[in-house]
């Protein structure tokens, strides 16, 4: 059985998809820029989270 998603997570998901569609509409360069930016954010957020977790400030 699938988990019920909250309204907030659905809205964030839809906003992310809309951003992807808008970037794709502006061409492959815009989409590649968005993709690269999201990868960088993912890595830096992951690094920050691991530091906070190591000093017991995050779950």
Backbone torsions as a table, in degrees:
resi	resn	phi	psi	omega
1	UNK	NA	132.6	-177.6
2	UNK	-74.2	146.7	177.8
3	UNK	-75.2	147.4	176.8
4	UNK	-78.3	128.4	178.5
5	UNK	-92.2	142.6	179.8
6	UNK	-73.1	159.9	177.9
7	UNK	-59.8	-40.8	-179.7
8	UNK	-60.4	-46.3	-179.1
9	UNK	-66.0	-35.5	176.6
10	UNK	-64.3	-41.9	179.8
11	UNK	-66.0	-42.6	177.7
12	UNK	-63.1	-40.6	178.8
13	UNK	-63.3	-45.2	179.9
14	UNK	-64.5	-38.0	178.2
15	UNK	-65.3	-39.7	178.7
16	UNK	-65.0	-43.1	178.6
17	UNK	-64.3	-41.0	178.5
18	UNK	-62.3	-42.5	176.9
19	UNK	-61.0	-39.5	178.1
20	UNK	-64.5	-42.1	-179.8
21	UNK	-65.5	-43.7	179.7
22	UNK	-63.9	-40.9	178.4
23	UNK	-65.1	-41.7	179.0
24	UNK	-63.3	-34.0	179.5
25	UNK	-67.4	-24.8	179.0
26	UNK	-88.0	0.9	174.8
27	UNK	110.3	169.8	-175.7
28	UNK	-65.1	-30.6	179.1
29	UNK	-65.2	-42.7	179.2
30	UNK	-66.2	-39.5	179.8
31	UNK	-68.1	-39.8	178.5
32	UNK	-64.3	-39.6	177.6
33	UNK	-61.9	-45.9	179.3
34	UNK	-62.5	-43.1	-179.8
35	UNK	-61.2	-46.3	-179.7
36	UNK	-63.7	-43.2	179.9
37	UNK	-60.9	-43.8	-179.6
38	UNK	-65.5	-35.2	177.2
39	UNK	-65.4	-42.7	179.0
40	UNK	-62.8	-46.4	178.3
41	UNK	-58.9	-41.7	-179.1
42	UNK	-60.8	-44.1	-179.0
43	UNK	-68.8	-45.2	-177.7
44	UNK	-68.9	-38.0	177.4
45	UNK	-65.7	-38.1	178.2
46	UNK	-64.6	-42.9	179.3
47	UNK	-63.6	-46.5	178.9
48	UNK	-61.0	-43.2	179.5
49	UNK	-62.5	-40.8	-179.8
50	UNK	-65.5	-36.9	177.1
51	UNK	-65.8	-47.4	179.3
52	UNK	-61.6	-38.3	178.9
53	UNK	-66.2	-37.1	-178.4
54	UNK	-67.6	-25.7	177.6
55	UNK	-105.1	20.6	173.9
56	UNK	59.6	37.0	175.5
57	UNK	-106.7	1.6	179.5
58	UNK	-147.8	158.1	179.7
59	UNK	-77.8	NA	NA
